[in-house]
């Protein structure tokens, strides 16, 4: 049982740690909102979307996606365009006025968080290809224990990431740190987009 939980926790942490559009958005929401509670719509939406993807992967969606090459092409094609756009939005942000600050209302937070969670093909393929495949090692209660462990990492990570953003936002009154972070994040996102474009070719 302990081995199953540790496997789920380590796998979830390994997949969610890399800097991506979703992480940047949640961090920026924590940094730019006036209170931590105001960032909850983004946190909850990202967590719920990840939970849905993880459950879909464990319940067999991974087999469907990995069985049809054309479906993977569509995912990567849409993701390539989406990531290019997101990189541009982050790069164009000025004086720390990040895209997160422009998407401040609860409704806009929900829509944006859902888009960066569900339109990111790398996140989808990681969830389906890695988590879905690893879940095949388990059956019955062990399978659900593994699944819940991965989901727990996702919820704790987004809550902690927004909190870290809140701490940085309070100390970065000039917005210089966030502006630089957005530039670096944009370059990383474009690099991922170029890699995906290469795979499409």
N, C-alpha and C positions, 0 to 999 in steps of 0.2 A: 504493500500500500504506500509506504513512504517513498519507495523508488518511483512509483507511478506519479505521485505528486511532484517530486523533484524533477522528473522528466518533463512534465507539463510546465512547471515554473521556469525551468532553464530554457526550454524551447520557446516559450512565449516571450521571455526576456530577450533572447537572442534575435528574434524576428522583429521586435518592436523598437529596439535600441537605435538602429541606424537613423540618421537625420533624413526626414522626408517631408513631403508637403503637409501631411497630417500632423506630424509632431511640431513643425514650425507654426502652423496655424493655432494649435492648442496653446503652445508656449506664448505666442504673441497675444492671444486673448487674455491670458493671465496677466501679462505685462501691461496691456493697454486699458483693461476695464478698471473702473474706479474701485470696485470691490471684487473679492474672489467669487462671491455668489453670482455676480453678473456674468461670469464666464461659464456658469453651469450648463446653459443650453448647448454650448459647443462641446463641453466635456461629456455630457450625457449622450449626445448624438453620436459622437465618435465611438464611445464605449458600446452603445447599443448596436451600431453598424458592425463593429468588430465582432461582437457576440453573435450577430446573425451570420456573418461570414464563417466564423469558426464552427457554428452548429451545422451550417450547410455543408461544410467540408467533411465533418465527421459523419454526417448522415448520408453521404454518398455523392454530393455534387462534384467532388474531385474526379470521380470516374467519368462523369459526363463531359466535363471540360477537357480533360486530358485525352479523351477518346476522339475528339473532333478537332483536327488541326485548323480548320477554317474559323472555329470559334476563338481559338487562341490568337489568330491573325487579327480578328476584329477587336479583341481586347487590347492587344498591343498597339494597333493602329489608333484607336480612340485614345489610349493612354499616352501615346507619343504626342498627339496634338494637345491634349489636356496639360501635360507636363511642360510643354513649351510655353503655353499661355501662363501657367502658374509661375514659372521662372521669370517671365517678363513682368508680371504683376509685382513680384517681390523685388526685382531689380529696380523698377521704376519708383518704388517707395522712397520718399525724401524726408530727411531730417527726423528719422525715427517714426514718421507717420506711416506705419506699415499698413498693409492691406487689412490686417486684423482690426485696426482702429477705424477703418472705413466700413467694416462689417460688424457693427456693434449691437444692433438690435437683436433681440432673441430670435425672431423669425429668420433674419439673415444669417445669424450664427448657425442655426439648424440646417439651413439649405447649404451653406458653404461647407460645414463640417461633414454633411452627408456626401457632398460631391467629392471632397478630397479623400473620403473613406471608401466610397463605392466606385469611383471612376479612376482609381489608381490600380492599373493592372498588375504592378509588381506586388502590391499588398494582396490582391486577389490570388495571384499565382503562388505567393508564399503561403497564404492560408490554405488554399486548395491542394497545392502540390506537396507542401511540407507537413502542415498540421494534419491534413486529411490522410496522408500516407502514414505518418507516425501513429495515428489513431488505430490503424489496422492491426497493430501489435496487441491491442487490448480488446476484450469482450466484456459484456455485462457491466457490472458496477465499476470495474477497473477502467473501462472505456469512458464512463461518465465522470469518474474521478479525475482522469487525465484531462478531459474536456473542460471541466470546471476550473482546474488549476490554470490552464492557459487563459481562460476568460478572466480569472481573478487578476492575473498579471496585467491584462489590458486595462481594466478599470482602475487599478492602483496606479498604473503608469500615467494615465491621462490626468488623474487627480493630482498626482505629484508634479507632473510637468507644468500644469497651469499654476500650481503653487510656486514652483521655481520661477516661472515667468513673473508672477506677482512680486516676489522678492527682488528680482532684477529690475523690474519696472519702477519700483519705489526708489532704488538707488541710482537709476540711470535717468535723472531728470532731464538731461539734454537730449536723450533719445539716440545718442551716438552709437552706443553698443548695439541696440536693436537694428539700427540702420546697417551697421557692418555685418551683423548676423544675417540679415536679409540678403545682402550681397553674396555672402558665402553660400547660403542656402540655395539661392538662385543658380549659382554655378554648379552645385551638386545636383540639383534637379535637372538642369540642362544636360549634365553628363549622363544621368540615367536615361533621359529622353533620347540622346544620341545612341546610347547602347541599345535601346529598344528599337530605334530606327534601323540600326545595323542588323539586328535579329530579323526584322521584317524583310530586309533585302536578301 
